[in-house]
Amino acid sequence: MKRALLILFVTLASFAAQAQELEWHTDVAKATALSQKTKKPLLLFFTGSDWCGWWMKVQKEVRNTP
């Protein structure tokens, strides 16, 4: 059991070592061209309104964190 956990931990650590920083683009056409060139998927992030409680929660807990 310990050996299986160790193998799992090493595997997950190797994925974390390969993680890259995200680069946010505001021009959809340029982002689409870059996505097709690099063969990487797009993550479209639509912003919400100041009156939406869920949007403010996302801003506070996700977007504004290091």
HTML snippet that shows the backbone in 3Dmol.js (N, CA, C, O; Angstrom):
<script src="https://3Dmol.org/build/3Dmol-min.js"></script>
<div id="view" style="width:600px;height:400px;position:relative"></div>
<script>
const pdb = `
ATOM      1  N   MET A   1       0.826  -1.192   0.000  1.00  0.00           N
ATOM      2  CA  MET A   1       0.000   0.000   0.000  1.00  0.00           C
ATOM      3  C   MET A   1       0.864   1.247   0.000  1.00  0.00           C
ATOM      4  O   MET A   1       0.591   2.199  -0.731  1.00  0.00           O
ATOM      5  N   LYS A   2       1.912   1.242   0.823  1.00  0.00           N
ATOM      6  CA  LYS A   2       2.800   2.404   0.885  1.00  0.00           C
ATOM      7  C   LYS A   2       3.507   2.611  -0.451  1.00  0.00           C
ATOM      8  O   LYS A   2       3.730   3.741  -0.887  1.00  0.00           O
ATOM      9  N   ARG A   3       3.847   1.518  -1.078  1.00  0.00           N
ATOM     10  CA  ARG A   3       4.544   1.611  -2.369  1.00  0.00           C
ATOM     11  C   ARG A   3       3.625   2.226  -3.430  1.00  0.00           C
ATOM     12  O   ARG A   3       4.066   3.039  -4.242  1.00  0.00           O
ATOM     13  N   ALA A   4       2.360   1.838  -3.416  1.00  0.00           N
ATOM     14  CA  ALA A   4       1.399   2.384  -4.377  1.00  0.00           C
ATOM     15  C   ALA A   4       1.201   3.875  -4.148  1.00  0.00           C
ATOM     16  O   ALA A   4       1.113   4.642  -5.107  1.00  0.00           O
ATOM     17  N   LEU A   5       1.130   4.292  -2.891  1.00  0.00           N
ATOM     18  CA  LEU A   5       0.997   5.717  -2.588  1.00  0.00           C
ATOM     19  C   LEU A   5       2.244   6.492  -3.015  1.00  0.00           C
ATOM     20  O   LEU A   5       2.136   7.617  -3.504  1.00  0.00           O
ATOM     21  N   LEU A   6       3.405   5.908  -2.836  1.00  0.00           N
ATOM     22  CA  LEU A   6       4.640   6.553  -3.247  1.00  0.00           C
ATOM     23  C   LEU A   6       4.692   6.721  -4.762  1.00  0.00           C
ATOM     24  O   LEU A   6       5.089   7.775  -5.258  1.00  0.00           O
ATOM     25  N   ILE A   7       4.297   5.699  -5.486  1.00  0.00           N
ATOM     26  CA  ILE A   7       4.267   5.780  -6.955  1.00  0.00           C
ATOM     27  C   ILE A   7       3.265   6.842  -7.402  1.00  0.00           C
ATOM     28  O   ILE A   7       3.555   7.620  -8.311  1.00  0.00           O
ATOM     29  N   LEU A   8       2.104   6.882  -6.782  1.00  0.00           N
ATOM     30  CA  LEU A   8       1.099   7.889  -7.105  1.00  0.00           C
ATOM     31  C   LEU A   8       1.627   9.296  -6.834  1.00  0.00           C
ATOM     32  O   LEU A   8       1.442  10.199  -7.651  1.00  0.00           O
ATOM     33  N   PHE A   9       2.277   9.480  -5.700  1.00  0.00           N
ATOM     34  CA  PHE A   9       2.825  10.785  -5.346  1.00  0.00           C
ATOM     35  C   PHE A   9       3.894  11.234  -6.343  1.00  0.00           C
ATOM     36  O   PHE A   9       3.895  12.392  -6.761  1.00  0.00           O
ATOM     37  N   VAL A  10       4.789  10.348  -6.723  1.00  0.00           N
ATOM     38  CA  VAL A  10       5.841  10.682  -7.685  1.00  0.00           C
ATOM     39  C   VAL A  10       5.234  11.030  -9.044  1.00  0.00           C
ATOM     40  O   VAL A  10       5.690  11.958  -9.712  1.00  0.00           O
ATOM     41  N   THR A  11       4.217  10.292  -9.446  1.00  0.00           N
ATOM     42  CA  THR A  11       3.550  10.570 -10.719  1.00  0.00           C
ATOM     43  C   THR A  11       2.885  11.941 -10.696  1.00  0.00           C
ATOM     44  O   THR A  11       3.037  12.719 -11.638  1.00  0.00           O
ATOM     45  N   LEU A  12       2.164  12.238  -9.647  1.00  0.00           N
ATOM     46  CA  LEU A  12       1.511  13.538  -9.539  1.00  0.00           C
ATOM     47  C   LEU A  12       2.528  14.674  -9.445  1.00  0.00           C
ATOM     48  O   LEU A  12       2.302  15.753  -9.995  1.00  0.00           O
ATOM     49  N   ALA A  13       3.621  14.447  -8.769  1.00  0.00           N
ATOM     50  CA  ALA A  13       4.661  15.466  -8.665  1.00  0.00           C
ATOM     51  C   ALA A  13       5.285  15.753 -10.025  1.00  0.00           C
ATOM     52  O   ALA A  13       5.638  16.896 -10.315  1.00  0.00           O
ATOM     53  N   SER A  14       5.424  14.731 -10.857  1.00  0.00           N
ATOM     54  CA  SER A  14       5.995  14.952 -12.186  1.00  0.00           C
ATOM     55  C   SER A  14       5.057  15.783 -13.051  1.00  0.00           C
ATOM     56  O   SER A  14       5.516  16.594 -13.855  1.00  0.00           O
ATOM     57  N   PHE A  15       3.738  15.591 -12.894  1.00  0.00           N
ATOM     58  CA  PHE A  15       2.787  16.430 -13.622  1.00  0.00           C
ATOM     59  C   PHE A  15       2.863  17.873 -13.144  1.00  0.00           C
ATOM     60  O   PHE A  15       2.785  18.799 -13.952  1.00  0.00           O
ATOM     61  N   ALA A  16       3.013  18.069 -11.854  1.00  0.00           N
ATOM     62  CA  ALA A  16       3.095  19.424 -11.312  1.00  0.00           C
ATOM     63  C   ALA A  16       4.364  20.122 -11.796  1.00  0.00           C
ATOM     64  O   ALA A  16       4.357  21.335 -12.009  1.00  0.00           O
ATOM     65  N   ALA A  17       5.427  19.390 -11.968  1.00  0.00           N
ATOM     66  CA  ALA A  17       6.678  19.982 -12.444  1.00  0.00           C
ATOM     67  C   ALA A  17       6.556  20.452 -13.883  1.00  0.00           C
ATOM     68  O   ALA A  17       7.276  21.357 -14.304  1.00  0.00           O
ATOM     69  N   GLN A  18       5.649  19.843 -14.642  1.00  0.00           N
ATOM     70  CA  GLN A  18       5.467  20.224 -16.036  1.00  0.00           C
ATOM     71  C   GLN A  18       4.418  21.319 -16.210  1.00  0.00           C
ATOM     72  O   GLN A  18       4.191  21.775 -17.330  1.00  0.00           O
ATOM     73  N   ALA A  19       3.776  21.749 -15.128  1.00  0.00           N
ATOM     74  CA  ALA A  19       2.724  22.764 -15.227  1.00  0.00           C
ATOM     75  C   ALA A  19       3.308  24.075 -15.724  1.00  0.00           C
ATOM     76  O   ALA A  19       4.449  24.418 -15.417  1.00  0.00           O
ATOM     77  N   GLN A  20       2.518  24.796 -16.487  1.00  0.00           N
ATOM     78  CA  GLN A  20       2.952  26.060 -17.052  1.00  0.00           C
ATOM     79  C   GLN A  20       2.055  27.175 -16.549  1.00  0.00           C
ATOM     80  O   GLN A  20       0.918  26.947 -16.137  1.00  0.00           O
ATOM     81  N   GLU A  21       2.590  28.383 -16.593  1.00  0.00           N
ATOM     82  CA  GLU A  21       1.804  29.552 -16.240  1.00  0.00           C
ATOM     83  C   GLU A  21       0.778  29.828 -17.324  1.00  0.00           C
ATOM     84  O   GLU A  21       1.054  29.647 -18.510  1.00  0.00           O
ATOM     85  N   LEU A  22      -0.390  30.260 -16.923  1.00  0.00           N
ATOM     86  CA  LEU A  22      -1.413  30.644 -17.882  1.00  0.00           C
ATOM     87  C   LEU A  22      -1.143  32.055 -18.368  1.00  0.00           C
ATOM     88  O   LEU A  22      -0.716  32.918 -17.601  1.00  0.00           O
ATOM     89  N   GLU A  23      -1.390  32.279 -19.626  1.00  0.00           N
ATOM     90  CA  GLU A  23      -1.264  33.614 -20.188  1.00  0.00           C
ATOM     91  C   GLU A  23      -2.645  34.013 -20.690  1.00  0.00           C
ATOM     92  O   GLU A  23      -3.200  33.358 -21.573  1.00  0.00           O
ATOM     93  N   TRP A  24      -3.206  35.091 -20.127  1.00  0.00           N
ATOM     94  CA  TRP A  24      -4.539  35.529 -20.476  1.00  0.00           C
ATOM     95  C   TRP A  24      -4.479  36.452 -21.684  1.00  0.00           C
ATOM     96  O   TRP A  24      -3.640  37.350 -21.748  1.00  0.00           O
ATOM     97  N   HIS A  25      -5.373  36.227 -22.639  1.00  0.00           N
ATOM     98  CA  HIS A  25      -5.477  37.070 -23.831  1.00  0.00           C
ATOM     99  C   HIS A  25      -6.858  37.706 -23.851  1.00  0.00           C
ATOM    100  O   HIS A  25      -7.838  37.096 -23.424  1.00  0.00           O
ATOM    101  N   THR A  26      -6.930  38.935 -24.348  1.00  0.00           N
ATOM    102  CA  THR A  26      -8.218  39.615 -24.425  1.00  0.00           C
ATOM    103  C   THR A  26      -8.764  39.652 -25.845  1.00  0.00           C
ATOM    104  O   THR A  26      -9.932  39.986 -26.042  1.00  0.00           O
ATOM    105  N   ASP A  27      -7.953  39.319 -26.833  1.00  0.00           N
ATOM    106  CA  ASP A  27      -8.388  39.296 -28.226  1.00  0.00           C
ATOM    107  C   ASP A  27      -8.693  37.850 -28.619  1.00  0.00           C
ATOM    108  O   ASP A  27      -7.788  37.020 -28.703  1.00  0.00           O
ATOM    109  N   VAL A  28      -9.972  37.556 -28.858  1.00  0.00           N
ATOM    110  CA  VAL A  28     -10.396  36.180 -29.143  1.00  0.00           C
ATOM    111  C   VAL A  28      -9.793  35.673 -30.451  1.00  0.00           C
ATOM    112  O   VAL A  28      -9.414  34.506 -30.540  1.00  0.00           O
ATOM    113  N   ALA A  29      -9.698  36.528 -31.460  1.00  0.00           N
ATOM    114  CA  ALA A  29      -9.158  36.096 -32.751  1.00  0.00           C
ATOM    115  C   ALA A  29      -7.691  35.677 -32.615  1.00  0.00           C
ATOM    116  O   ALA A  29      -7.283  34.651 -33.158  1.00  0.00           O
ATOM    117  N   LYS A  30      -6.907  36.467 -31.894  1.00  0.00           N
ATOM    118  CA  LYS A  30      -5.495  36.124 -31.696  1.00  0.00           C
ATOM    119  C   LYS A  30      -5.349  34.872 -30.836  1.00  0.00           C
ATOM    120  O   LYS A  30      -4.490  34.030 -31.097  1.00  0.00           O
ATOM    121  N   ALA A  31      -6.188  34.755 -29.816  1.00  0.00           N
ATOM    122  CA  ALA A  31      -6.134  33.577 -28.948  1.00  0.00           C
ATOM    123  C   ALA A  31      -6.507  32.312 -29.718  1.00  0.00           C
ATOM    124  O   ALA A  31      -5.903  31.259 -29.514  1.00  0.00           O
ATOM    125  N   THR A  32      -7.501  32.412 -30.600  1.00  0.00           N
ATOM    126  CA  THR A  32      -7.898  31.271 -31.408  1.00  0.00           C
ATOM    127  C   THR A  32      -6.782  30.852 -32.357  1.00  0.00           C
ATOM    128  O   THR A  32      -6.513  29.663 -32.523  1.00  0.00           O
ATOM    129  N   ALA A  33      -6.136  31.836 -32.977  1.00  0.00           N
ATOM    130  CA  ALA A  33      -5.023  31.535 -33.882  1.00  0.00           C
ATOM    131  C   ALA A  33      -3.875  30.870 -33.120  1.00  0.00           C
ATOM    132  O   ALA A  33      -3.275  29.909 -33.601  1.00  0.00           O
ATOM    133  N   LEU A  34      -3.580  31.387 -31.933  1.00  0.00           N
ATOM    134  CA  LEU A  34      -2.518  30.796 -31.111  1.00  0.00           C
ATOM    135  C   LEU A  34      -2.889  29.376 -30.685  1.00  0.00           C
ATOM    136  O   LEU A  34      -2.036  28.490 -30.663  1.00  0.00           O
ATOM    137  N   SER A  35      -4.147  29.164 -30.352  1.00  0.00           N
ATOM    138  CA  SER A  35      -4.618  27.842 -29.954  1.00  0.00           C
ATOM    139  C   SER A  35      -4.462  26.831 -31.092  1.00  0.00           C
ATOM    140  O   SER A  35      -4.029  25.699 -30.875  1.00  0.00           O
ATOM    141  N   GLN A  36      -4.816  27.249 -32.288  1.00  0.00           N
ATOM    142  CA  GLN A  36      -4.683  26.359 -33.433  1.00  0.00           C
ATOM    143  C   GLN A  36      -3.218  26.103 -33.764  1.00  0.00           C
ATOM    144  O   GLN A  36      -2.852  24.995 -34.158  1.00  0.00           O
ATOM    145  N   LYS A  37      -2.386  27.118 -33.606  1.00  0.00           N
ATOM    146  CA  LYS A  37      -0.957  26.975 -33.901  1.00  0.00           C
ATOM    147  C   LYS A  37      -0.278  26.021 -32.918  1.00  0.00           C
ATOM    148  O   LYS A  37       0.513  25.169 -33.322  1.00  0.00           O
ATOM    149  N   THR A  38      -0.583  26.165 -31.638  1.00  0.00           N
ATOM    150  CA  THR A  38       0.062  25.354 -30.607  1.00  0.00           C
ATOM    151  C   THR A  38      -0.693  24.062 -30.310  1.00  0.00           C
ATOM    152  O   THR A  38      -0.218  23.218 -29.550  1.00  0.00           O
ATOM    153  N   LYS A  39      -1.878  23.912 -30.916  1.00  0.00           N
ATOM    154  CA  LYS A  39      -2.723  22.732 -30.711  1.00  0.00           C
ATOM    155  C   LYS A  39      -3.098  22.542 -29.231  1.00  0.00           C
ATOM    156  O   LYS A  39      -3.125  21.425 -28.714  1.00  0.00           O
ATOM    157  N   LYS A  40      -3.385  23.670 -28.574  1.00  0.00           N
ATOM    158  CA  LYS A  40      -3.833  23.653 -27.185  1.00  0.00           C
ATOM    159  C   LYS A  40      -5.257  24.178 -27.127  1.00  0.00           C
ATOM    160  O   LYS A  40      -5.628  25.043 -27.920  1.00  0.00           O
ATOM    161  N   PRO A  41      -6.059  23.668 -26.201  1.00  0.00           N
ATOM    162  CA  PRO A  41      -7.452  24.123 -26.118  1.00  0.00           C
ATOM    163  C   PRO A  41      -7.553  25.537 -25.535  1.00  0.00           C
ATOM    164  O   PRO A  41      -6.636  26.024 -24.875  1.00  0.00           O
ATOM    165  N   LEU A  42      -8.679  26.168 -25.798  1.00  0.00           N
ATOM    166  CA  LEU A  42      -8.963  27.491 -25.252  1.00  0.00           C
ATOM    167  C   LEU A  42      -9.775  27.357 -23.974  1.00  0.00           C
ATOM    168  O   LEU A  42     -10.597  26.452 -23.835  1.00  0.00           O
ATOM    169  N   LEU A  43      -9.535  28.266 -23.051  1.00  0.00           N
ATOM    170  CA  LEU A  43     -10.373  28.410 -21.873  1.00  0.00           C
ATOM    171  C   LEU A  43     -10.960  29.808 -21.960  1.00  0.00           C
ATOM    172  O   LEU A  43     -10.253  30.798 -21.766  1.00  0.00           O
ATOM    173  N   LEU A  44     -12.245  29.891 -22.249  1.00  0.00           N
ATOM    174  CA  LEU A  44     -12.906  31.185 -22.352  1.00  0.00           C
ATOM    175  C   LEU A  44     -13.476  31.540 -20.987  1.00  0.00           C
ATOM    176  O   LEU A  44     -14.203  30.760 -20.373  1.00  0.00           O
ATOM    177  N   PHE A  45     -13.130  32.725 -20.534  1.00  0.00           N
ATOM    178  CA  PHE A  45     -13.556  33.180 -19.210  1.00  0.00           C
ATOM    179  C   PHE A  45     -14.399  34.433 -19.398  1.00  0.00           C
ATOM    180  O   PHE A  45     -13.880  35.495 -19.740  1.00  0.00           O
ATOM    181  N   PHE A  46     -15.690  34.305 -19.175  1.00  0.00           N
ATOM    182  CA  PHE A  46     -16.604  35.424 -19.334  1.00  0.00           C
ATOM    183  C   PHE A  46     -16.803  36.096 -17.980  1.00  0.00           C
ATOM    184  O   PHE A  46     -17.100  35.440 -16.981  1.00  0.00           O
ATOM    185  N   THR A  47     -16.638  37.397 -17.967  1.00  0.00           N
ATOM    186  CA  THR A  47     -16.783  38.116 -16.703  1.00  0.00           C
ATOM    187  C   THR A  47     -18.240  38.419 -16.425  1.00  0.00           C
ATOM    188  O   THR A  47     -19.063  38.499 -17.336  1.00  0.00           O
ATOM    189  N   GLY A  48     -18.539  38.584 -15.160  1.00  0.00           N
ATOM    190  CA  GLY A  48     -19.913  38.818 -14.740  1.00  0.00           C
ATOM    191  C   GLY A  48     -20.152  40.247 -14.305  1.00  0.00           C
ATOM    192  O   GLY A  48     -19.369  41.148 -14.608  1.00  0.00           O
ATOM    193  N   SER A  49     -21.227  40.437 -13.602  1.00  0.00           N
ATOM    194  CA  SER A  49     -21.658  41.765 -13.177  1.00  0.00           C
ATOM    195  C   SER A  49     -21.344  41.988 -11.713  1.00  0.00           C
ATOM    196  O   SER A  49     -21.118  41.044 -10.956  1.00  0.00           O
ATOM    197  N   ASP A  50     -21.333  43.261 -11.324  1.00  0.00           N
ATOM    198  CA  ASP A  50     -21.063  43.614  -9.933  1.00  0.00           C
ATOM    199  C   ASP A  50     -22.228  43.260  -9.016  1.00  0.00           C
ATOM    200  O   ASP A  50     -22.041  43.159  -7.803  1.00  0.00           O
ATOM    201  N   TRP A  51     -23.414  43.070  -9.560  1.00  0.00           N
ATOM    202  CA  TRP A  51     -24.565  42.760  -8.732  1.00  0.00           C
ATOM    203  C   TRP A  51     -24.711  41.265  -8.464  1.00  0.00           C
ATOM    204  O   TRP A  51     -25.494  40.874  -7.599  1.00  0.00           O
ATOM    205  N   CYS A  52     -23.974  40.424  -9.187  1.00  0.00           N
ATOM    206  CA  CYS A  52     -24.109  38.970  -9.070  1.00  0.00           C
ATOM    207  C   CYS A  52     -23.244  38.449  -7.917  1.00  0.00           C
ATOM    208  O   CYS A  52     -22.020  38.575  -7.938  1.00  0.00           O
ATOM    209  N   GLY A  53     -23.893  37.870  -6.926  1.00  0.00           N
ATOM    210  CA  GLY A  53     -23.175  37.367  -5.757  1.00  0.00           C
ATOM    211  C   GLY A  53     -22.197  36.255  -6.089  1.00  0.00           C
ATOM    212  O   GLY A  53     -21.099  36.211  -5.534  1.00  0.00           O
ATOM    213  N   TRP A  54     -22.583  35.351  -6.994  1.00  0.00           N
ATOM    214  CA  TRP A  54     -21.681  34.258  -7.378  1.00  0.00           C
ATOM    215  C   TRP A  54     -20.467  34.789  -8.117  1.00  0.00           C
ATOM    216  O   TRP A  54     -19.358  34.289  -7.930  1.00  0.00           O
ATOM    217  N   TRP A  55     -20.667  35.809  -8.964  1.00  0.00           N
ATOM    218  CA  TRP A  55     -19.536  36.398  -9.687  1.00  0.00           C
ATOM    219  C   TRP A  55     -18.560  37.042  -8.705  1.00  0.00           C
ATOM    220  O   TRP A  55     -17.348  36.876  -8.845  1.00  0.00           O
ATOM    221  N   MET A  56     -19.066  37.765  -7.723  1.00  0.00           N
ATOM    222  CA  MET A  56     -18.185  38.395  -6.733  1.00  0.00           C
ATOM    223  C   MET A  56     -17.418  37.325  -5.951  1.00  0.00           C
ATOM    224  O   MET A  56     -16.258  37.529  -5.592  1.00  0.00           O
ATOM    225  N   LYS A  57     -18.064  36.192  -5.691  1.00  0.00           N
ATOM    226  CA  LYS A  57     -17.390  35.090  -4.982  1.00  0.00           C
ATOM    227  C   LYS A  57     -16.246  34.521  -5.829  1.00  0.00           C
ATOM    228  O   LYS A  57     -15.165  34.249  -5.309  1.00  0.00           O
ATOM    229  N   VAL A  58     -16.485  34.341  -7.143  1.00  0.00           N
ATOM    230  CA  VAL A  58     -15.433  33.854  -8.039  1.00  0.00           C
ATOM    231  C   VAL A  58     -14.275  34.843  -8.085  1.00  0.00           C
ATOM    232  O   VAL A  58     -13.113  34.445  -8.010  1.00  0.00           O
ATOM    233  N   GLN A  59     -14.588  36.130  -8.208  1.00  0.00           N
ATOM    234  CA  GLN A  59     -13.542  37.152  -8.242  1.00  0.00           C
ATOM    235  C   GLN A  59     -12.704  37.112  -6.974  1.00  0.00           C
ATOM    236  O   GLN A  59     -11.476  37.168  -7.032  1.00  0.00           O
ATOM    237  N   LYS A  60     -13.363  37.015  -5.838  1.00  0.00           N
ATOM    238  CA  LYS A  60     -12.681  37.053  -4.554  1.00  0.00           C
ATOM    239  C   LYS A  60     -11.841  35.800  -4.305  1.00  0.00           C
ATOM    240  O   LYS A  60     -10.711  35.898  -3.827  1.00  0.00           O
ATOM    241  N   GLU A  61     -12.390  34.616  -4.629  1.00  0.00           N
ATOM    242  CA  GLU A  61     -11.741  33.364  -4.260  1.00  0.00           C
ATOM    243  C   GLU A  61     -10.879  32.747  -5.347  1.00  0.00           C
ATOM    244  O   GLU A  61     -10.042  31.894  -5.052  1.00  0.00           O
ATOM    245  N   VAL A  62     -11.062  33.157  -6.598  1.00  0.00           N
ATOM    246  CA  VAL A  62     -10.332  32.514  -7.684  1.00  0.00           C
ATOM    247  C   VAL A  62      -9.446  33.506  -8.426  1.00  0.00           C
ATOM    248  O   VAL A  62      -8.228  33.335  -8.486  1.00  0.00           O
ATOM    249  N   ARG A  63     -10.051  34.527  -8.983  1.00  0.00           N
ATOM    250  CA  ARG A  63      -9.305  35.440  -9.864  1.00  0.00           C
ATOM    251  C   ARG A  63      -8.299  36.301  -9.110  1.00  0.00           C
ATOM    252  O   ARG A  63      -7.220  36.564  -9.642  1.00  0.00           O
ATOM    253  N   ASN A  64      -8.598  36.742  -7.919  1.00  0.00           N
ATOM    254  CA  ASN A  64      -7.733  37.670  -7.203  1.00  0.00           C
ATOM    255  C   ASN A  64      -6.786  36.972  -6.227  1.00  0.00           C
ATOM    256  O   ASN A  64      -6.393  37.560  -5.219  1.00  0.00           O
ATOM    257  N   THR A  65      -6.425  35.745  -6.512  1.00  0.00           N
ATOM    258  CA  THR A  65      -5.481  35.030  -5.666  1.00  0.00           C
ATOM    259  C   THR A  65      -4.215  34.750  -6.457  1.00  0.00           C
ATOM    260  O   THR A  65      -4.267  34.617  -7.680  1.00  0.00           O
ATOM    261  N   PRO A  66      -3.078  34.659  -5.778  1.00  0.00           N
ATOM    262  CA  PRO A  66      -1.801  34.410  -6.496  1.00  0.00           C
ATOM    263  C   PRO A  66      -1.771  33.043  -7.179  1.00  0.00           C
ATOM    264  O   PRO A  66      -0.777  32.693  -7.815  1.00  0.00           O
TER     265      PRO A  66
END
`;
const viewer = $3Dmol.createViewer("view");
viewer.addModel(pdb, "pdb");
viewer.setStyle({}, {cartoon: {color: "spectrum"}});
viewer.zoomTo();
viewer.render();
</script>
